[in-house]
């Protein structure tokens, strides 16, 4: 998990994940408008935020766009997509239609809450799967160096019968899988502890 956290901080992996999630939710045209609203220099930093902070920023952008729409200053495409209904956003150009604006804000907040829950769940699942797969890979690669897997040479030994080769492979795969699952479990606990420590430092 520590290797994954280092890679995430160096290569903006979470930013790429959030970018794909936002694009899948808003679509290409609305996402382009979001880029224009945030600015090309800040959009990468926005996507690299934690899911809850990203959702808060999107909510603030939506409120700003609604205020601009009430003054006929903005394209309603982004708001229509975030509210998941075009009818509410079409009436936002009227300053007197306060009810339409309130309905749009409620719809956007509901969709943002759903987006945050779904994105956080998928992000944690991706981290755990990556931790398990990486742990399994390190386990298999590290066995020859530690000289603790004498049965590994049997996997390429042509003298072995098919059943013996399958048994050796099953033992290796089972050991790697159990190690990966255990490492993924400990990794999730370690990640939560690090998050708690970071919050206490603030």
Backbone as a printed PyTorch tensor [residue, N CA C, xyz], in Angstrom:
tensor([[[  0.8180,  -1.2010,   0.0000],
         [  0.0000,   0.0000,   0.0000],
         [  0.8560,   1.2570,   0.0000]],

        [[  2.0070,   1.1980,   0.6760],
         [  2.8930,   2.3610,   0.6970],
         [  3.4040,   2.6800,  -0.7080]],

        [[  3.7080,   1.6540,  -1.4900],
         [  4.1420,   1.8870,  -2.8740],
         [  3.0310,   2.5260,  -3.6920]],

        [[  1.8060,   2.0960,  -3.4680],
         [  0.6720,   2.6680,  -4.1930],
         [  0.4690,   4.1200,  -3.7980]],

        [[  0.6130,   4.4370,  -2.5120],
         [  0.4510,   5.8100,  -2.0570],
         [  1.5320,   6.7110,  -2.6450]],

        [[  2.7610,   6.2010,  -2.7310],
         [  3.8430,   6.9870,  -3.3280],
         [  3.5680,   7.2360,  -4.7990]],

        [[  3.1460,   6.1880,  -5.5160],
         [  2.8280,   6.3350,  -6.9420],
         [  1.6660,   7.2980,  -7.1450]],

        [[  0.6830,   7.2470,  -6.2470],
         [ -0.4670,   8.1440,  -6.3680],
         [ -0.0670,   9.6030,  -6.2220]],

        [[  0.8630,   9.8720,  -5.3230],
         [  1.3010,  11.2490,  -5.1170],
         [  2.2090,  11.7400,  -6.2360]],

        [[  2.9560,  10.8370,  -6.8490],
         [  3.8930,  11.2330,  -7.8970],
         [  3.2240,  11.4040,  -9.2580]],

        [[  2.2550,  10.5570,  -9.5650],
         [  1.7220,  10.4990, -10.9260],
         [  0.2510,  10.8970, -11.0380]],

        [[ -0.3460,  11.4700,  -9.9970],
         [ -1.7280,  11.9460, -10.0310],
         [ -2.6920,  10.8450, -10.4870]],

        [[ -2.5500,   9.6690,  -9.9230],
         [ -3.4230,   8.5560, -10.2960],
         [ -4.8610,   8.8550,  -9.8880]],

        [[ -5.0270,   9.4290,  -8.7030],
         [ -6.3800,   9.7710,  -8.2650],
         [ -6.9850,  10.8380,  -9.1650]],

        [[ -6.1580,  11.7640,  -9.6530],
         [ -6.6550,  12.7900, -10.5590],
         [ -7.1760,  12.1990, -11.8560]],

        [[ -6.4510,  11.2280, -12.4030],
         [ -6.9110,  10.5630, -13.6230],
         [ -8.2050,   9.7850, -13.3730]],

        [[ -8.3010,   9.1630, -12.1940],
         [ -9.5100,   8.4130, -11.8450],
         [-10.7100,   9.3460, -11.7320]],

        [[-10.5460,  10.4740, -11.0300],
         [-11.6370,  11.4340, -10.8780],
         [-12.0100,  12.0670, -12.2140]],

        [[-11.0250,  12.3170, -13.0490],
         [-11.3010,  12.8900, -14.3660],
         [-12.1950,  11.9620, -15.1840]],

        [[-11.8840,  10.6680, -15.1470],
         [-12.6990,   9.6980, -15.8820],
         [-14.1080,   9.6210, -15.3050]],

        [[-14.2280,   9.6900, -13.9770],
         [-15.5430,   9.6160, -13.3420],
         [-16.3890,  10.8440, -13.6790]],

        [[-15.7780,  12.0230, -13.6480],
         [-16.5060,  13.2550, -13.9770],
         [-16.9200,  13.2490, -15.4470]],

        [[-16.0170,  12.8180, -16.3120],
         [-16.3440,  12.7440, -17.7350],
         [-17.4820,  11.7630, -17.9940]],

        [[-17.4800,  10.6520, -17.2910],
         [-18.5480,   9.6680, -17.4460],
         [-19.8850,  10.2140, -16.9450]],

        [[-19.8490,  11.0550, -15.9190],
         [-21.0700,  11.6160, -15.3540],
         [-21.6030,  12.7850, -16.1800]],

        [[-20.7450,  13.7540, -16.5080],
         [-21.1930,  14.9820, -17.1570],
         [-21.2380,  14.8820, -18.6730]],

        [[-20.4060,  14.0200, -19.2400],
         [-20.3130,  13.9890, -20.6910],
         [-19.2390,  14.9610, -21.1810]],

        [[-18.9070,  14.8630, -22.4420],
         [-17.7790,  15.6360, -22.9790],
         [-18.0610,  17.1300, -23.0080]],

        [[-19.2310,  17.5490, -23.4990],
         [-19.5020,  18.9780, -23.6620],
         [-19.5750,  19.6990, -22.3210]],

        [[-20.2790,  19.1140, -21.3540],
         [-20.3790,  19.7400, -20.0360],
         [-19.0240,  19.7440, -19.3230]],

        [[-18.2140,  18.7100, -19.5410],
         [-16.8890,  18.6650, -18.9310],
         [-15.9920,  19.7580, -19.5000]],

        [[-16.1090,  20.0170, -20.7900],
         [-15.3430,  21.1080, -21.4040],
         [-15.7220,  22.4410, -20.7810]],

        [[-17.0030,  22.6340, -20.5230],
         [-17.4410,  23.8670, -19.8570],
         [-16.9090,  23.9480, -18.4340]],

        [[-16.8170,  22.7990, -17.7620],
         [-16.2270,  22.7840, -16.4300],
         [-14.7620,  23.1830, -16.4950]],

        [[-14.0410,  22.7060, -17.5050],
         [-12.6460,  23.0770, -17.6730],
         [-12.5090,  24.5940, -17.8420]],

        [[-13.3990,  25.1770, -18.6260],
         [-13.3370,  26.6240, -18.8430],
         [-13.6280,  27.3910, -17.5630]],

        [[-14.5250,  26.8550, -16.7580],
         [-14.8810,  27.5240, -15.5130],
         [-13.7330,  27.4790, -14.5050]],

        [[-13.0720,  26.3400, -14.4170],
         [-11.9870,  26.1780, -13.4490],
         [-10.6890,  26.7740, -13.9610]],

        [[-10.4000,  26.5620, -15.2480],
         [ -9.1340,  27.0160, -15.8200],
         [ -8.1920,  25.8430, -16.0320]],

        [[ -7.5010,  25.8400, -17.1440],
         [ -6.6170,  24.7250, -17.4840],
         [ -5.4720,  24.5650, -16.4960]],

        [[ -5.0670,  25.6560, -15.8380],
         [ -3.9460,  25.5790, -14.9010],
         [ -4.3400,  24.9330, -13.5820]],

        [[ -5.6320,  24.9520, -13.2500],
         [ -6.0830,  24.4440, -11.9520],
         [ -6.8690,  23.1430, -12.0390]],

        [[ -7.2150,  22.7240, -13.2490],
         [ -8.1050,  21.5750, -13.3630],
         [ -7.4530,  20.2970, -12.8450]],

        [[ -6.1310,  20.1350, -13.0360],
         [ -5.4500,  18.9380, -12.5470],
         [ -5.4460,  18.8950, -11.0260]],

        [[ -5.2360,  20.0640, -10.4050],
         [ -5.2760,  20.1160,  -8.9410],
         [ -6.6820,  19.8260,  -8.4210]],

        [[ -7.6960,  20.2740,  -9.1560],
         [ -9.0710,  20.0110,  -8.7440],
         [ -9.3750,  18.5170,  -8.7540]],

        [[ -9.0030,  17.8350,  -9.8220],
         [ -9.2820,  16.4040,  -9.9300],
         [ -8.4720,  15.5760,  -8.9310]],

        [[ -7.3360,  16.0900,  -8.4960],
         [ -6.4830,  15.3240,  -7.5840],
         [ -6.9100,  15.4620,  -6.1310]],

        [[ -7.9520,  16.2310,  -5.8640],
         [ -8.4560,  16.3690,  -4.5000],
         [ -9.1510,  15.0860,  -4.0620]],

        [[ -9.2660,  14.8460,  -2.7470],
         [-10.0960,  13.7320,  -2.2760],
         [-11.5350,  13.8870,  -2.7510]],

        [[-12.2640,  12.8030,  -2.7820],
         [-13.6070,  12.8060,  -3.3660],
         [-14.5320,  13.8120,  -2.6850]],

        [[-14.4530,  13.8980,  -1.3500],
         [-15.3480,  14.8130,  -0.6500],
         [-15.0170,  16.2700,  -0.9480]],

        [[-13.7230,  16.5970,  -1.0800],
         [-13.3360,  17.9620,  -1.4190],
         [-13.6660,  18.2820,  -2.8710]],

        [[-13.4900,  17.3190,  -3.7610],
         [-13.8580,  17.5080,  -5.1640],
         [-15.3490,  17.7870,  -5.2910]],

        [[-16.1580,  17.0550,  -4.5550],
         [-17.5970,  17.2690,  -4.5900],
         [-17.9640,  18.6540,  -4.0800]],

        [[-17.2830,  19.0970,  -3.0290],
         [-17.5310,  20.4410,  -2.5130],
         [-17.1890,  21.5170,  -3.5200]],

        [[-16.0870,  21.3500,  -4.2420],
         [-15.7080,  22.3230,  -5.2620],
         [-16.7110,  22.3420,  -6.4130]],

        [[-17.1790,  21.1650,  -6.8050],
         [-18.1860,  21.1040,  -7.8730],
         [-19.4850,  21.7770,  -7.4440]],

        [[-19.8590,  21.6190,  -6.1730],
         [-21.0550,  22.2820,  -5.6610],
         [-20.8970,  23.8020,  -5.6920]],

        [[-19.7050,  24.2920,  -5.3240],
         [-19.4560,  25.7310,  -5.3500],
         [-19.5070,  26.2730,  -6.7790]],

        [[-18.9620,  25.5200,  -7.7240],
         [-19.0010,  25.9340,  -9.1290],
         [-20.4410,  25.9770,  -9.6260]],

        [[-21.2420,  24.9880,  -9.2290],
         [-22.6460,  24.9520,  -9.6480],
         [-23.4140,  26.1500,  -9.1110]],

        [[-23.1830,  26.5100,  -7.8530],
         [-23.8650,  27.6710,  -7.2730],
         [-23.4830,  28.9490,  -8.0090]],

        [[-22.2140,  29.0580,  -8.3600],
         [-21.7720,  30.2410,  -9.0910],
         [-22.4190,  30.3160, -10.4650]],

        [[-22.5020,  29.1780, -11.1420],
         [-23.1040,  29.1530, -12.4680],
         [-24.5940,  29.4910, -12.4040]],

        [[-25.2770,  29.0350, -11.3540],
         [-26.7010,  29.3430, -11.2130],
         [-26.9050,  30.8350, -11.0000]],

        [[-26.0420,  31.4680, -10.2200],
         [-26.1320,  32.9110, -10.0250],
         [-25.9010,  33.6510, -11.3380]],

        [[-24.9810,  33.1820, -12.1370],
         [-24.7330,  33.8110, -13.4360],
         [-25.9110,  33.5920, -14.3810]],

        [[-26.5110,  32.4270, -14.3320],
         [-27.6380,  32.1330, -15.2110],
         [-28.8340,  33.0070, -14.8860]],

        [[-29.0110,  33.3340, -13.6150],
         [-30.1310,  34.1880, -13.2330],
         [-30.0020,  35.5820, -13.8330]],

        [[-28.7820,  35.9280, -14.2690],
         [-28.5300,  37.2320, -14.8870],
         [-28.2670,  37.0950, -16.3850]],

        [[-28.6130,  35.9330, -16.9450],
         [-28.4120,  35.6780, -18.3780],
         [-26.9500,  35.8180, -18.7870]],

        [[-26.0470,  35.2970, -17.9730],
         [-24.6260,  35.4400, -18.2400],
         [-23.9430,  34.1170, -18.5380]],

        [[-24.6390,  33.0090, -18.4840],
         [-23.9480,  31.7320, -18.6150],
         [-24.7700,  30.7420, -19.4290]],

        [[-24.0600,  29.7960, -20.0170],
         [-24.6840,  28.6950, -20.7370],
         [-25.2190,  27.6800, -19.7270]],

        [[-26.4840,  27.2730, -19.8300],
         [-27.0460,  26.3620, -18.8240],
         [-26.6590,  24.9020, -19.0140]],

        [[-25.7790,  24.5720, -19.9640],
         [-25.4750,  23.1790, -20.2460],
         [-24.9070,  22.4600, -19.0290]],

        [[-23.9360,  23.0590, -18.3440],
         [-23.3070,  22.4120, -17.1970],
         [-24.3170,  22.1600, -16.0870]],

        [[-25.1520,  23.1620, -15.8050],
         [-26.1480,  23.0190, -14.7550],
         [-27.2050,  21.9980, -15.1490]],

        [[-27.6180,  22.0010, -16.4030],
         [-28.6160,  21.0380, -16.8590],
         [-28.1040,  19.6140, -16.6950]],

        [[-26.8260,  19.4090, -16.9750],
         [-26.2520,  18.0690, -16.8590],
         [-26.0790,  17.6650, -15.3950]],

        [[-25.6100,  18.5880, -14.5590],
         [-25.4150,  18.2740, -13.1530],
         [-26.7450,  18.0450, -12.4430]],

        [[-27.8000,  18.7490, -12.8820],
         [-29.1160,  18.5590, -12.2820],
         [-29.8550,  17.3810, -12.8950]],

        [[-29.3100,  16.8310, -13.9750],
         [-29.8900,  15.6620, -14.6590],
         [-31.2710,  15.9380, -15.2130]],

        [[-31.5630,  17.2180, -15.4870],
         [-32.8300,  17.5820, -16.1150],
         [-32.6760,  18.9190, -16.8000]],

        [[-33.0740,  19.0080, -18.0260],
         [-32.9380,  20.2520, -18.7860],
         [-34.0690,  21.2280, -18.4940]],

        [[-35.2360,  20.7030, -18.1000],
         [-36.3830,  21.5800, -17.9180],
         [-36.1520,  22.5890, -16.8020]],

        [[-35.4930,  22.1600, -15.7340],
         [-35.2620,  23.0720, -14.6120],
         [-34.2950,  24.1680, -14.9880]],

        [[-33.2980,  23.8410, -15.7920],
         [-32.2790,  24.8160, -16.1190],
         [-32.7460,  25.8100, -17.1620]],

        [[-33.7190,  25.4250, -17.9920],
         [-34.1910,  26.3440, -19.0030],
         [-34.8670,  27.5550, -18.3810]],

        [[-35.4700,  27.4000, -17.2100],
         [-36.1560,  28.4930, -16.5490],
         [-35.2450,  29.3340, -15.6700]],

        [[-33.9550,  28.9570, -15.5670],
         [-33.0520,  29.6830, -14.6800],
         [-32.6960,  31.0530, -15.2280]],

        [[-32.9440,  31.2920, -16.5130],
         [-32.6170,  32.5920, -17.0940],
         [-33.5640,  33.6770, -16.6000]],

        [[-34.6710,  33.2950, -16.0050],
         [-35.6310,  34.2600, -15.4780],
         [-35.2810,  34.5810, -14.0280]],

        [[-35.0950,  35.8700, -13.7450],
         [-34.7130,  36.2830, -12.4040],
         [-35.8260,  36.0240, -11.3960]],

        [[-37.0700,  36.0160, -11.8420],
         [-38.1930,  35.8540, -10.9290],
         [-38.4630,  34.3900, -10.5810]],

        [[-37.8950,  33.4780, -11.3120],
         [-38.1830,  32.0640, -11.0790],
         [-37.2320,  31.5100, -10.0300]],

        [[-37.4730,  31.8750,  -8.7960],
         [-36.6360,  31.4260,  -7.6900],
         [-36.8370,  29.9400,  -7.4300]],

        [[-38.0620,  29.4860,  -7.6190],
         [-38.3630,  28.0850,  -7.3560],
         [-37.5650,  27.1650,  -8.2820]],

        [[-37.4050,  27.5750,  -9.5420],
         [-36.6260,  26.7650, -10.4830],
         [-35.1740,  26.6630, -10.0470]],

        [[-34.6240,  27.7560,  -9.5390],
         [-33.2460,  27.7430,  -9.0680],
         [-33.0960,  26.8340,  -7.8550]],

        [[-34.0510,  26.9110,  -6.9280],
         [-33.9880,  26.0660,  -5.7350],
         [-34.0900,  24.6010,  -6.1130]],

        [[-34.9810,  24.2780,  -7.0450],
         [-35.1220,  22.8980,  -7.4900],
         [-33.8410,  22.3930,  -8.1480]],

        [[-33.2060,  23.2660,  -8.9230],
         [-31.9570,  22.8700,  -9.5700],
         [-30.8590,  22.6250,  -8.5450]],

        [[-30.7730,  23.4940,  -7.5290],
         [-29.7520,  23.3260,  -6.4870],
         [-29.9680,  22.0250,  -5.7240]],

        [[-31.2320,  21.7110,  -5.4080],
         [-31.5330,  20.4710,  -4.6930],
         [-31.1670,  19.2530,  -5.5450]],

        [[-31.5130,  19.3060,  -6.8410],
         [-31.2000,  18.1940,  -7.7310],
         [-29.6970,  18.0080,  -7.8840]],

        [[-28.9740,  19.1250,  -8.0030],
         [-27.5150,  19.0550,  -8.1460],
         [-26.8840,  18.4820,  -6.8860]],

        [[-27.3490,  18.9220,  -5.7220],
         [-26.7840,  18.4250,  -4.4660],
         [-27.0510,  16.9360,  -4.3070]],

        [[-28.2330,  16.4880,  -4.6960],
         [-28.5510,  15.0750,  -4.6240],
         [-27.6410,  14.2580,  -5.5490]],

        [[-27.4290,  14.7550,  -6.7590],
         [-26.5500,  14.0520,  -7.6980],
         [-25.0990,  14.0850,  -7.2470]],

        [[-24.6840,  15.1850,  -6.6250],
         [-23.3140,  15.2730,  -6.1240],
         [-23.0890,  14.3020,  -4.9670]],

        [[-24.0820,  14.1620,  -4.1010],
         [-23.9650,  13.1990,  -3.0080],
         [-23.8260,  11.7770,  -3.5530]],

        [[-24.6300,  11.4690,  -4.5490],
         [-24.5380,  10.1450,  -5.1580],
         [-23.1920,   9.9520,  -5.8540]],

        [[-22.7240,  11.0060,  -6.5120],
         [-21.4180,  10.9460,  -7.1790],
         [-20.3040,  10.7140,  -6.1640]],

        [[-20.3510,  11.4100,  -5.0280],
         [-19.3170,  11.2510,  -4.0160],
         [-19.3140,   9.8450,  -3.4310]],

        [[-20.4890,   9.3130,  -3.1120],
         [-20.5630,   7.9710,  -2.5350],
         [-20.0370,   6.9340,  -3.5190]],

        [[-20.4830,   7.0290,  -4.7680],
         [-20.0610,   6.0560,  -5.7790],
         [-18.5760,   6.1590,  -6.0720]],

        [[-18.0790,   7.3880,  -6.2040],
         [-16.6670,   7.5800,  -6.5240],
         [-15.7680,   7.1100,  -5.3880]],

        [[-16.1300,   7.4230,  -4.1430],
         [-15.3290,   6.9820,  -3.0000],
         [-15.2810,   5.4660,  -2.9130]],

        [[-16.4190,   4.8070,  -3.1580],
         [-16.4630,   3.3520,  -3.0990],
         [-15.5720,   2.7330,  -4.1700]],

        [[-15.6830,   3.2150,  -5.4050],
         [-14.8760,   2.6580,  -6.4920],
         [-13.3930,   2.9440,  -6.2890]],

        [[-13.0640,   4.1130,  -5.7300],
         [-11.6600,   4.4510,  -5.4900],
         [-11.0580,   3.5220,  -4.4380]],

        [[-11.7860,   3.2800,  -3.3540],
         [-11.2810,   2.3650,  -2.3240],
         [-11.1440,   0.9460,  -2.8690]],

        [[-12.0880,   0.5520,  -3.6920],
         [-12.0030,  -0.7900,  -4.2750],
         [-10.8030,  -0.9090,  -5.2120]],

        [[-10.5470,   0.1160,  -6.0050],
         [ -9.3720,   0.0980,  -6.8950],
         [ -8.0770,   0.0360,  -6.0930]],

        [[ -8.0230,   0.7760,  -4.9780],
         [ -6.8270,   0.7420,  -4.1410],
         [ -6.6090,  -0.6460,  -3.5500]],

        [[ -7.6790,  -1.2790,  -3.0810],
         [ -7.5330,  -2.6040,  -2.4920],
         [ -7.1340,  -3.6370,  -3.5380]],

        [[ -7.7640,  -3.6040,  -4.7050],
         [ -7.3950,  -4.5440,  -5.7580],
         [ -5.9480,  -4.3480,  -6.1970]],

        [[ -5.5280,  -3.0930,  -6.3150],
         [ -4.1380,  -2.8100,  -6.6890],
         [ -3.1750,  -3.3170,  -5.6230]],

        [[ -3.5560,  -3.1250,  -4.3490],
         [ -2.7100,  -3.5970,  -3.2610],
         [ -2.5830,  -5.1180,  -3.2770]],

        [[ -3.6920,  -5.8230,  -3.5310],
         [ -3.6660,  -7.2890,  -3.5670],
         [ -2.8050,  -7.7820,  -4.7270]],

        [[ -3.0240,  -7.2250,  -5.9090],
         [ -2.2680,  -7.6650,  -7.0900],
         [ -0.7820,  -7.3490,  -6.9520]],

        [[ -0.4660,  -6.1680,  -6.4150],
         [  0.9360,  -5.8040,  -6.2330],
         [  1.6040,  -6.7000,  -5.1960]],

        [[  0.8870,  -7.0190,  -4.1250],
         [  1.4400,  -7.9020,  -3.0990],
         [  1.6750,  -9.3060,  -3.6420]],

        [[  0.7500,  -9.7940,  -4.4560],
         [  0.9380, -11.1080,  -5.0630],
         [  2.1530, -11.1140,  -5.9890]],

        [[  2.3160, -10.0560,  -6.7560],
         [  3.4530,  -9.9690,  -7.6750],
         [  4.7760,  -9.9300,  -6.9240]],

        [[  4.8290,  -9.0960,  -5.8800],
         [  6.0550,  -9.0020,  -5.0840],
         [  6.3570, -10.3280,  -4.3980]],

        [[  5.3180, -11.0200,  -3.9360],
         [  5.4960, -12.3080,  -3.2790],
         [  6.1250, -13.3260,  -4.2340]],

        [[  5.5750, -13.4200,  -5.4480],
         [  6.0820, -14.3950,  -6.4140],
         [  7.4970, -14.0430,  -6.8530]],

        [[  7.7480, -12.7480,  -7.0730],
         [  9.0900, -12.3340,  -7.5050],
         [ 10.1090, -12.5200,  -6.3880]],

        [[  9.6750, -12.2950,  -5.1430],
         [ 10.6170, -12.3520,  -4.0330],
         [ 10.9650, -13.7510,  -3.5650]],

        [[ 10.1470, -14.7330,  -3.8930],
         [ 10.4200, -16.0920,  -3.4330],
         [ 11.7710, -16.6360,  -3.8990]],

        [[ 12.1440, -16.5000,  -5.1630],
         [ 13.4560, -17.0310,  -5.5740],
         [ 14.6270, -16.3660,  -4.8540]],

        [[ 14.4930, -15.0670,  -4.5540],
         [ 15.5790, -14.3680,  -3.8690],
         [ 15.7240, -14.8410,  -2.4280]],

        [[ 14.5950, -15.1950,  -1.8010],
         [ 14.6430, -15.6930,  -0.4250],
         [ 14.9060, -17.1930,  -0.3600]],

        [[ 14.8590, -17.8600,  -1.5090],
         [ 15.1040, -19.2980,  -1.6080],
         [ 14.1770, -20.0790,  -0.6760]],

        [[ 12.9190, -19.6640,  -0.6700],
         [ 11.9340, -20.3390,   0.1810],
         [ 10.8920, -21.0900,  -0.6440]],

        [[ 11.0540, -21.1430,  -1.9490],
         [ 10.0740, -21.8080,  -2.8030],
         [ 10.7880, -22.7870,  -3.7200]],

        [[ 11.2260, -23.8730,  -3.1330],
         [ 11.9280, -24.8640,  -3.9360],
         [ 11.0170, -25.5030,  -4.9670]],

        [[  9.6900, -25.4530,  -4.7160],
         [  8.7770, -26.0670,  -5.6650],
         [  8.5940, -25.2200,  -6.9280]],

        [[  9.0770, -23.9880,  -6.9530],
         [  8.9030, -23.1550,  -8.1310],
         [  9.6640, -23.7050,  -9.3280]],

        [[ 10.8210, -24.3020,  -9.0730],
         [ 11.5690, -24.8710, -10.1910],
         [ 10.8080, -26.0080, -10.8470]],

        [[  9.9160, -26.6330, -10.0890],
         [  9.1270, -27.7190, -10.6410],
         [  8.1320, -27.2640, -11.6770]],

        [[  7.8030, -25.9710, -11.6830],
         [  6.8450, -25.4850, -12.6540],
         [  7.3930, -25.5230, -14.0720]],

        [[  8.7070, -25.5040, -14.2090],
         [  9.3180, -25.5340, -15.5370],
         [ 10.1020, -26.8220, -15.7530]],

        [[  9.9620, -27.7590, -14.8540],
         [ 10.6760, -29.0320, -14.9720],
         [  9.9110, -29.9510, -15.9170]],

        [[ 10.4920, -30.3180, -17.0630],
         [  9.7590, -31.1590, -18.0160],
         [  9.5590, -32.5880, -17.5230]],

        [[ 10.2920, -32.9930, -16.4680],
         [ 10.1770, -34.3680, -15.9700],
         [  8.8660, -34.5750, -15.2360]],

        [[  8.3200, -33.5060, -14.6420],
         [  7.0950, -33.6150, -13.8620],
         [  5.9070, -33.9820, -14.7470]],

        [[  5.0230, -34.7570, -14.1740],
         [  3.7830, -35.0520, -14.8680],
         [  2.8590, -33.8430, -14.8110]],

        [[  1.7900, -33.9170, -15.6000],
         [  0.8650, -32.7970, -15.6450],
         [  0.1920, -32.5730, -14.2960]],

        [[ -0.1420, -33.6240, -13.5850],
         [ -0.7900, -33.4870, -12.2850],
         [  0.1550, -32.8750, -11.2510]],

        [[  1.4290, -33.2660, -11.2900],
         [  2.4090, -32.6870, -10.3530],
         [  2.6400, -31.2100, -10.6600]],

        [[  2.6980, -30.8760, -11.9280],
         [  2.8800, -29.4640, -12.3060],
         [  1.6810, -28.6350, -11.8500]],

        [[  0.4720, -29.1960, -12.0460],
         [ -0.7320, -28.4840, -11.6230],
         [ -0.7680, -28.3140, -10.1080]],

        [[ -0.3220, -29.3430,  -9.3800],
         [ -0.3120, -29.2460,  -7.9130],
         [  0.6560, -28.1590,  -7.4580]],

        [[  1.8560, -28.1090,  -8.0560],
         [  2.8240, -27.0790,  -7.6860],
         [  2.3120, -25.6820,  -8.0140]],

        [[  1.6850, -25.5790,  -9.1820],
         [  1.1560, -24.2710,  -9.5650],
         [  0.0270, -23.8490,  -8.6180]],

        [[ -0.8240, -24.7960,  -8.2250],
         [ -1.9170, -24.4830,  -7.3100],
         [ -1.3890, -24.0410,  -5.9460]],

        [[ -0.3210, -24.6830,  -5.4830],
         [  0.2810, -24.2770,  -4.2110],
         [  0.8320, -22.8680,  -4.2850]],

        [[  1.5210, -22.5760,  -5.3740],
         [  2.0960, -21.2460,  -5.5410],
         [  1.0090, -20.1850,  -5.6410]],

        [[ -0.0200, -20.4660,  -6.4310],
         [ -1.0930, -19.4910,  -6.6040],
         [ -1.8470, -19.2700,  -5.2930]],

        [[ -2.0960, -20.3330,  -4.5450],
         [ -2.8060, -20.2050,  -3.2750],
         [ -1.9990, -19.3860,  -2.2700]],

        [[ -0.6950, -19.6590,  -2.1980],
         [  0.1620, -18.9010,  -1.2810],
         [  0.2090, -17.4280,  -1.6630]],

        [[  0.3150, -17.1510,  -2.9710],
         [  0.3560, -15.7590,  -3.4320],
         [ -0.9750, -15.0610,  -3.1720]],

        [[ -2.0880, -15.7710,  -3.3930],
         [ -3.4030, -15.1720,  -3.1850],
         [ -3.6420, -14.8540,  -1.7120]],

        [[ -3.2930, -15.7950,  -0.8270],
         [ -3.4780, -15.5460,   0.6060],
         [ -2.6120, -14.3840,   1.0780]],

        [[ -1.3870, -14.3310,   0.5650],
         [ -0.4990, -13.2130,   0.9190],
         [ -1.0650, -11.8920,   0.4280]],

        [[ -1.5810, -11.8880,  -0.8100],
         [ -2.1600, -10.6660,  -1.3590],
         [ -3.3850, -10.2090,  -0.5870]],

        [[ -4.2620, -11.1390,  -0.2110],
         [ -5.4550, -10.7840,   0.5510],
         [ -5.0900, -10.2300,   1.9280]],

        [[ -4.1140, -10.8670,   2.5640],
         [ -3.6820, -10.3870,   3.8790],
         [ -3.0470,  -9.0050,   3.7710]],

        [[ -2.2200,  -8.8150,   2.7480],
         [ -1.5830,  -7.5140,   2.5560],
         [ -2.6120,  -6.4410,   2.2120]],

        [[ -3.6340,  -6.8010,   1.4020],
         [ -4.6800,  -5.8390,   1.0820],
         [ -5.4870,  -5.4440,   2.3030]],

        [[ -5.7470,  -6.3990,   3.1870],
         [ -6.4750,  -6.1070,   4.4250],
         [ -5.6670,  -5.1760,   5.3170]],

        [[ -4.3800,  -5.4910,   5.5030],
         [ -3.5350,  -4.6280,   6.3230],
         [ -3.3310,  -3.2660,   5.6650]],

        [[ -3.2750,  -3.2600,   4.3260],
         [ -3.0830,  -1.9920,   3.6200],
         [ -4.2460,  -1.0410,   3.8180]],

        [[ -5.4750,  -1.5660,   3.8050],
         [ -6.6410,  -0.7030,   4.0270],
         [ -6.6400,  -0.1200,   5.4320]],

        [[ -6.2140,  -0.9250,   6.4190],
         [ -6.1250,  -0.4270,   7.7910],
         [ -5.0400,   0.6480,   7.8960]],

        [[ -3.8960,   0.3900,   7.2680],
         [ -2.7960,   1.3610,   7.3060],
         [ -3.2040,   2.6710,   6.6330]],

        [[ -3.9560,   2.5840,   5.5300],
         [ -4.3890,   3.7990,   4.8400],
         [ -5.3190,   4.6270,   5.7220]],

        [[ -6.2330,   3.9680,   6.4360],
         [ -7.1350,   4.6870,   7.3350],
         [ -6.3680,   5.3300,   8.4870]],

        [[ -5.3760,   4.6230,   9.0140],
         [ -4.5710,   5.1880,  10.0990],
         [ -3.7900,   6.4160,   9.6370]],

        [[ -3.2310,   6.3380,   8.4320],
         [ -2.4930,   7.4860,   7.8880],
         [ -3.4270,   8.6710,   7.6860]],

        [[ -4.6500,   8.4100,   7.2050],
         [ -5.6170,   9.4870,   7.0100],
         [ -5.9870,  10.1450,   8.3370]],

        [[ -6.1440,   9.3380,   9.3820],
         [ -6.4670,   9.8840,  10.7020],
         [ -5.3130,  10.7300,  11.2300]],

        [[ -4.0900,  10.2540,  11.0500],
         [ -2.9180,  11.0080,  11.5140],
         [ -2.7970,  12.3330,  10.7690]],

        [[ -3.0580,  12.3170,   9.4640],
         [ -2.9750,  13.5520,   8.6740],
         [ -4.0300,  14.5720,   9.1370]],

        [[ -5.2330,  14.0840,   9.4800],
         [ -6.2610,  14.9940,   9.9780],
         [ -5.8840,  15.5760,  11.3300]],

        [[ -5.2470,  14.7500,  12.2010],
         [ -4.8330,  15.2540,  13.5090],
         [ -3.7350,  16.2990,  13.3780]],

        [[ -2.8770,  16.1620,  12.3850],
         [ -1.8120,  17.1460,  12.1800],
         [ -2.3700,  18.4920,  11.7680]],

        [[ -3.5000,  18.4830,  11.0570],
         [ -4.1130,  19.7370,  10.6440],
         [ -4.7980,  20.4340,  11.8000]]])
